[in-house]
Amino acid sequence: MFDTLTNRLQGAFQRLRGKGRLTEDDVKEAMREVRRALLEADVNLTIAKEFTERVRVKAVGHEVLQSLTASQQVIKLVNDELVELMGGAQEKIARAAKPPTVVLMVGLQGAGKTTASAKLARHLTQQEHRRPLLVAADVYRPAAIDQLKVLGEQVKVPVFSLGDQVKPQEIVRGALAEARRGGYDYVLVDTAGRLHIDAELMGELDDIVALAEPDEILLVVDAMTGQDAINVAQSFHERLHLTGLVLTKLDGDTRGGAALTVRHVTGCPVKFVGTGEKTDALEPFYPDRMASRILGMGDVLTLIEKAQSAIDEQVAKDLEAKIRRNEFTLEDFLQQLRQMRNMGPLDQILGMIPGMNKLKNQLQGKALDEGQISKVEAIILSMTKEERHQPELVMKSSSRRVRVAKGSGTQVRDVNQLLSRFEEMRKLLKVFSGPGAKRKLRGIGDLTGAVQGNQGGTGQQHVHRHKKKR
């Protein structure tokens, strides 16, 4: 996400940091680099010029140049302008004074409306503690209704459907009646898309809007289409008066032009972003947090929220007690790995930790290989319960190591490496579980380091520290 833009911006700022006090020419040169970075990120030329000019004027006008922290202040100005460009403050999803809140999901075919609808339903259930009802109103795309039903089962949200032989308007009318009877908080209508904007599509949507009087009309757009996403947003907004956007596939967009400028161009706030294929890969859009990620400064708040939703607090307390008693087992280790994986792809987690962007690039294809975690999981699951609680049994027996390797589809050396790294980590945990543990734990690598055998921790200890402060 934004990797190209982040790397270019960091390169420009690095040259500023090495200069001490800055001259106006230094700032001009830095802004030229920032402008190039924005253009490479598919930002409109006019917007890129206006952006860098505003930063340049503020940098010169606030007596930044003679400051000992001039480079930091310039970076802060860029951060502030990015936040403003993306909308300033977060805009939450609407909530009607009298339920149900009706949300219309619209967009072109292939943008990911059906998946986004299910992701939003899960978000409302898990994070907002609401009762949503999904509505299958796409009667044109083959298997669209079945897809929504499958996704509905995955996120444990009911799906209202009348089949594909009924007009969408009638489906919506029936869904609203069902929502009122069932006491649902939200009605999420998955409408049909087209390969392009046409009169038939818009006419049908006009009818549904008139019928349902939605509280939200969210346009789902593919972030990877860049400026085309903005053009689509403008066209839909002119006709339907959108209330917000959902940017999908942001995890695959290394440029980020759409996310950066769609609010500025259309006036429509980005309310959610899709960061992966799984149903939990939907995040509320925070302009300030996104700006921080873009500048390589991490996103600790989102990381904490992910940790809080993925890590069971009681399990964490039980684990801490086990560590203090020196009873940390391979089963505990496996449980921690699974909870870490529940937080999302490892490269995204690294990107949220301040200062870890460079390390993320260095470890690409190594520590970020999620297949490595699956290998560790297979090895541990191929052991007996007794062996998981007493790894020494496997360490001391070559026949057991051979059996575990065959059962997990790995090599004996993989089993040896896991046992060796686990034993090293257990010794460290024993040493650092006594008085002064918090201070000493700063030097320990996290679970990813233990799995991969690298010396650079990826910040899992940050997650646990924040978790304990709740």
Steps between C-alpha positions, in 0.01 A plus 500: 500500500656829381845336497626693197375834634635433849845410374523808277386735777740350750781548251415870466480550876823312562690762302341773713604331825860499397518876449446640851359849446319535168503763229206594283670318213515185713124517554437565129707196404321285758162614370605411145571148624168490684320615184670226296401246763136612488495487120640147506222417746250597228406830661369764259770749392301806609433350844866402541615852413251665735594257779873564484454876460291517818769309691778721357320823597434377854857375541644839405233709670525339844872562546557126472825538311712623790369243745721218624211263424417650161488167319257360758277804466494467121399135536224606741375755246489229232315273743245772581441570130453129426242476778316802362517366143340172609215668688633622834303292749347154489134486396310211655221303342158656553259381765132583458308646791235234438634157393565345264780704342489429126833477316504470122815341356552612140776482241624342181528126448824357632562773758421259784154615616381160620814430699507856634138463612586187700811666645294800608243268657776331699639838608159612622455176691847474651601863551173692526298221668208547257262257330531538123294331231661436161277536196571313176370747242741411217278281282711530186850372573510120503544356849500846663222397738673172587827686560333737745334208681835324540663818627204562730556158659869580546430826684192356674263761359162404345440561130160604364429368150200445275700333223607636162154508337376794706573866428759661727246762608269228636791329676591824675137563600479150649835539677391825668184335629702201628751733671223682685340173608831351610630807680817534289719807546637516145385393155791456257377481141737333252389650168588389149799642321575544132819495298448870441266777611179487296148640506342167600725461802442854619126482442472188715707660774280813486195279563666327796609832649147638472359184658750442781601861581846375603695665779823409322583453133847349497687466172735202490798572275814307415797705626732330252327673209654831612355807331226288341368439852471875547322542166251228595444665838430836335245344261312316773509800732347732240205262460447345843650752744729252670560520874829312499737258334650160572841452337570133437831325419700773669748234611593440135534869411862610548424842350199622699387787276130420541514482880694825514285714277151355464365710789661816364367444148148373574425643843396149610673362809669161495331313785659156470795337325543135407846369587472133403274221383383369837174622649682672786717703259296821516618804693331833577688770312692742722677772296751569779588134546532447124729803469717356775526169312583677174785688667636177647417601856274202567145482630515393861132569576376266226757242608369515858141464378594195293680349798204562729260328259736210424650427842285349772570693820449202731727285284764774516477509883522121523802502271675762712446286808641196320808692395560610858477134611728393213221285353497645147433211258486443127121510524523849649745595227260373233211691654702823492592445136134454407395814685774696329384372161141600585620861511556490123783457248838544664619763251200718590565454872863603451387806307303617805803496729694829506840473336443148368435589135865457399524171686182385328662563162819320605308197625266474202482136401677386821342586833179596323456152351174393662560150365774475761242540775288227341808274499557562870133431567517170309810389695344573840169335406689186393621454857307323771347702782771369732773614257352848469511536878845343526700589186803335663349163402535590133837670546652186652350250253603485135217255423242746634650781289481282189138412578405867554674604177315235298168588662540870422641457150824674599866410546663388823716814488180711508393320817847549652498872416158553656592315819829688527339842457216413734746393769697824459183704532386304806833567671465870426145504635621335819774761545273793427194388698638618835541851648564774246343291223352794310838668472676179399234394249591791275796296381309188406397422140136413443335180386568574137871522577482171686329330209727644232827509693570868414636747753262786426183493702184603320330661792282227647621609842346842430163330458525316829605811691203696369272206568597495868425870536132458419 
